[in-house]
Amino acid sequence: MRRTSPRFAKSLAVCAAASMAVAGLGVPAASAQQVLVPGSSFGFNVGGGGTVPDLDPTSDEYRDQLIAATNAARVANGRAPLAVNDDLNDIATAWSQVQASVDDMYHNPVLRDQVPSGTTRWSENVLQNWRNATPQELVDQWMASYGHRINLLRTDHTAMGMGVAVAGSNKLYATQVFTRS
């Protein structure tokens, strides 16, 4: 009988957990881990079959917690907190709804046409997780990705907006829009 290498066994365990999550077989939320895709700056959290959060991800309270977690990450990294802009919240929410409607994650190709006039800089973070993800888990996911972390911590941003939508598959799509006016 051949022995399985520890590295292969770990990879197999991660794949099995991801498969169970996709199949909805109930990987507990507490054991969820981020899986980074090799050669990329993004990943996903396994554990889609966990418990349903107490908070509706599309609620204003969830967005407020997402904004607070984002500003807390900025302050923890020596950056000033950002002002919340309702127009940017609307843009981010609408884009998250587009992604949820097609159940696919991608960047907004017309963001530059949607940001308020007078904006001199803008950037966007998008992610896909699961309905049971907390606002803090979303920020942690962005912070674990080099490019998203840069956007989140830029010192030349002055305002932000957030939006979340959930697809019929229970995938959660979140968008952060950052600007400087």
N, C-alpha and C positions, 0 to 999 in steps of 0.2 A: 504494500500500500504506500502511495506517495504522500509525503507530508506537504501540507499547505503552508506557504510562507506567511508570516505575520502580516506583511504588507498586503498580500492578496486577500487574506482573511478580512482585514480592515476594510478594504475596498468593497469586498463582497457584502459585508455588513451594512455599509453605507448605501450600496445599491439596493439591498433588500429593504432597508428602511424607507428609501425613496419610493420603491415600488409599492410598499404597503401604504404609504401616504397617498400616492396617486390613486391606488385602488380603493382608498377610503377604509382600510382595514384597521385603522385606529392606533397609530403610533402616538403615544401620549404626548401632549404639548410640552410637558416638562422635560422630555428627552429630545426635543427638537434640536437640531444642530444645523448650522449653515454649511452648505456644500458649495464650495467654490469650483467653478468649471475651469479646468486647466487651460492656461494660456489666455485667460480672460480676466476682466475685472468685475465680474458679476457672479452671482450664485443664487441659490434659493434655499429656503428653510424646509426641511422635511418635517412632517408631523401634522399633515392636513387633517387627520382624523381625530384630533384632540377635542377638548371641550370647547363649547361655544362661549365667547366672552360675554361678560355681563353687559357690555356696551355695544350698541349697534355701530359697526365701523363707518357707516355713512352719516352718523349723527354729528351735530355741532360739537357735542361734548368730546367725542373721539377726536375730531379735528383739533379742538382746543388742547387736548393732551398731546397730540402729535406736534403741534406748534411749541408747546412748553418743553417737550423732550428735545426738539430741534434746538431751541434756544439754550437749553441746559447743556447740550453737547458743545455748542459754540462757546459758552462761558467757561466750561471745563477745559477748553482748549485756548483760553486767553482771547477770545473774540467777543465783541459786543453783541448783545441780543438784537434781533432784527424786528422792525415794525411789521405788523400784520396788515396786509392790504386786501380789502374785500374783493376788488377786481381780480387780483391774483388768485384768491380763493376760488372765485367763479371759474377762471381759466383752468386751474388745476383740477377742480371737480369735474368740469365738462370733459377734460381730456381723460381722466380716469374712467368716466362713463363710456367714452368711445372705446377705450381698451377693453373694458368689461363686456361691452356689447359684442365684440368680436372675439373675446377671450384670448387676447394676444397682447403682449407688451411691446411697445415701441415708442420712440420719442415723437413729439408733436412737430410735424413738418412746417406748420404755419405759426409757430409761437411768436416769431418776430413781428408778425402782423397783428397779433392779439394783445401784446403787452401795451400798457398805457402810453400815450404819446409823451415825449420827453424822456423816455427811458433810454439810457445810454449803454446799459449792459444788462444782459439777462442770461440765465442758465436754467436748466431743468434736470431734475432727478426723477426717474420712474422706477418702480419695482413691482414685482409680483410676489405675493406671499399667499397665505390662506386666511379665510374669514376669522379664524380664532387668534390671529396675531394681535399683539398689543401695540399701541403706539410706540412704546419704547423699543420693542423688537424691530419695528420698521426702521427707526432711527439707527439702531445697532447694525442692521443690515446695510444701510447706506454708508455708515461709518466704516464698515469692514471692506468697502470697495474703494480703491484708490481714487478713481475719477469722481465718484459721488461724494466722497469725503472732501475733496478739493472744492467742489461746488458748495457744499454745505458750510465750509469754513472760510470761504473767500471774505477778505476784509473789505472789499469794495462793494459788496452788496449792502443795500440799506433796507430792503423790504422783502417779504416773502408771502406766499400763499400756498395752501395745502388742499388736496382733495383726495377722496377715497371712494371707490365703487367696488361692488362685489358682483362677480359673474354668476350665472346659474350653476357653474361647476364648483362654487364656493372659493374660487380663486379671488384674492383681494388685489386690486390694482391701486397703487398710490402714486401721486404726483406731487412734487415740490417745484414751485416756480420762484426763482430769486431774481431780483432786479436792483438796479441802481438808477436813480433819477437824476 
